[in-house]
Amino acid sequence: MSRLPQKRFYRQRAHSNPIADHCFTYPSHPSQFDWKALYPNIGESKVEFADIGCGYGGFLVTLGELFPDKYAIGMEIRVKVSDYVIDRIVALRQLHPDKYGNIACLRTNAMKYLPNFFEKNQLSKMFFMYPDPHFKRSKHKWRIINQALLTEYSYVLRPGGLIYTITDVKDLHEWIVKHMEEHPLYVRLGDEELEIDPVVEKLYETSEEGIKVTRNKGDKFVAVYRRL
């Protein structure tokens, strides 16, 4: 019988330099990527959800359960962490043959290669869950939310699509809000819209990082934006 992988065999440093040259394989154009290798039953459907920096995949698994008819991809730069998520999904599919065929994980650098995988306006939801804070001012350019990257995200995200962010670092949350507010293609969702979105409550407790923050009694800051 298949068993879920154990995280202790996949330990790795918490952070990775997104600017460094890593060895990645990526398509020169989205049409050249074989999505059927990740989702055997995807047919003519396309991936709509992207969990950027998916960590150990807890939230990605939740997405697969919450939206069984949508395809979600987790993108993770760290080798051992992405290996864990890939093995976790394989085990889940074997344990539950009728589920989890709609989620997969890629090891890649989303800051560099996102347009290589997704067509214009392909995505309806993007998630940035507890991204690296990069506290030093000299490393703020490494932060996953900035003006240049937000423009890139607006290319792959369809009008009306949503960007979900959550962090336990207040400074980073304020940075995210500042840059999102300054960008002309995004508008923040109000409390009433957040309350009726079934995804929002899942942001808090379904990821491994979210569970750790709760255990350590940390704060959580959420901001969700709609692509105009």
N, C-alpha and C positions, 0 to 999 in steps of 0.2 A: 504494500500500500504506500502511496506517495505521502511524503511528509513535508510540511512547510520548512524552508531553510531557517537556520538559526543565525541571528545577527552577529553573535560573537565570533563567527567565522568570517565575517565580512567587514571587520572594523577598519576604519580609515580616518585620516585627519578630517576635522570638521569643515575645513575650508580648502578651496583650490583656486589658484590664480587664473582667472578667465582670460587674461591678456597673454599668458605664456603660450608657447607653441606646443600643443598636444598632438598626438597622432590620431586623427579622426578620418573616417571614411564618410563622405557625404556626396550627394548627387549634384551635378552642375545645374540641374533644373528639377523642380518638383515632379514633373512627369516621368523622370527617369528612376524615381525611387519605387521599389517593389513593396508596397504596403501589404500585399497578400502574404509576404513572408512573416509579417508580424500578426496579421489578423486573417486567418485562413478563410473566414466567411465574409469578408468585407465586400466582395463583389464590386459593384460600381459606386458604393458609398464612399465617403471621405471622412477623414478625421476632422472632428469639429472642436474638440477640447484639447488644450495643451497645458500641462502642469509643468511649469518651468522650474527646474531645480527640485525634482519630485522627492528627493531624499529616499527614505526606505519604503515609500510607496503606499503608506497608510491611506492618505487622502485619495490617491489614484484608485485604489481598490474601492473606496467609498463611492467615487464617481461612477465606476462600472456598475455598482449595485443600484445607485440612484437613477441612472439613465441607461437602462439595458439596451436601448435602441440607438444609442449614440456611441461613437468611437472616440476614445481618449488616449492621448500619448503622454507619457512622462518623459521628460528630458533631464538628464543628470550628467554632470561633467566628471564625477568621481568614479574611478574604475570599479572598485569593490562594491560601492553602494549600488551602482547600476547593475552589476552582476547579481547582487542580492535581489533586486526588484524583478529582474528577468527570471531568475530561478523561482522566486515567489509566485509569479504569475503562471509559470509552467506547472508548479505544484497545485495551485488553485484550480487550474483547468482540468488537471487529472482527478482531483478530489471532487470537483463539481463540473462534470462534462457539459452541462447545459448553461454554464455561467462563465463569466470572465473572458470570453472571447472578444470582448470589445475594449480591452485595455492592453497596453503594451508599453515597453520602455526602450528608449534609445540612449546610448551614451554619446553625447555631443555637447558642443558649446553653443547654446542658444544665442549668446551675445554676438556670435559671428555668423552662424549658419542657418538661422531661422528661415530666411527667404529661399534657401536651397531645398527646404522640405515642404513649405506651404505655398499654395497659390494665393494670388490676390483675393482678399475677402473670404478666405476659406474657413477661418475659425469663428466660432460664435462665443467661446469663452476661453480666457487665459487666466492662469492662476500663478501668483507669486507668493508662496507660503514661506514665511520666515527666511527671507533671503539674507545672504551674508551682509552684515552691517558695514564692514570696512570702515572702522571708526576713524582711522587716520585721514586727515584732510588730503594728503597726497594720493590716497587710494580711493577717494570719492568717485573718480572716473570709472572704477570697477563696479560701482553699484548698478544693479540690473535695471533700475528705473532712472533714466535721464532723458533729456530732450531728444537726442539723436535716436536712442533706442525706442522711445515712445512713437516717433514717426515711423520707424520700422514696424512696430507692433500694429500701427494703424493700417499698414499695408496688408498684413496677413489677416487682420481682424475685420469682419464685415461690419457695415453700418448697423448700429443697434447692438453689436456684440459687447461683451462685458469683460473688464479686467478686475479681478479680485485680488486684493492685497491684505496680508495680515503679518504683523511683526510684534515682538515683545520689546522692541527698542524704540522708545519714544522719539528720539532724534531721527531715526530712520523713517519712522512714520511721518514725521513733519516734513522730511525731505521728499518723500513720495508724494504727499499731498501738494506740496509747493510745486513740484515739477508737473504733476498731473493738471493742477489748476492753471498753470501758465501755458499749457499746450492747448492750441485752439480746437483740437479734434476730440476732446473728452469733457464729459460733464459728470459730476459726482451724483450718485444716487442718494436720495433722501431716506430718512428713517422708515417712512411708510413703505417704500419700495423694498428696502432691506428686509422688513418684517415678513413680506409675502414671498420672498425668494427662498426656496427650500435649500439652496446651496449654502446660504450664509451661516446658518447654525452649524453646519458640518465643518466650517473652517476652523472652529475653535478646538475640537477635541479628537478629530479623526486622524490627524497626522501624528507621527511619533514626536516631532518637535513640539506640537501643541500640547500633547500629553505631558511632556517633560516640563513645559512652562507652567502648566497647571500644578504639577507636583511640587515645583519650586515656588509656588504662589506668586508667579510673575504676572504682569499686566499684558493684555493683548489689545492691539490697536488695529481696527479694520477700516478699510476704505475701498469702495467699489465704484468703478467709473464705466460709463457707457460711451462707446465709440459713436461719434456723430456722423 
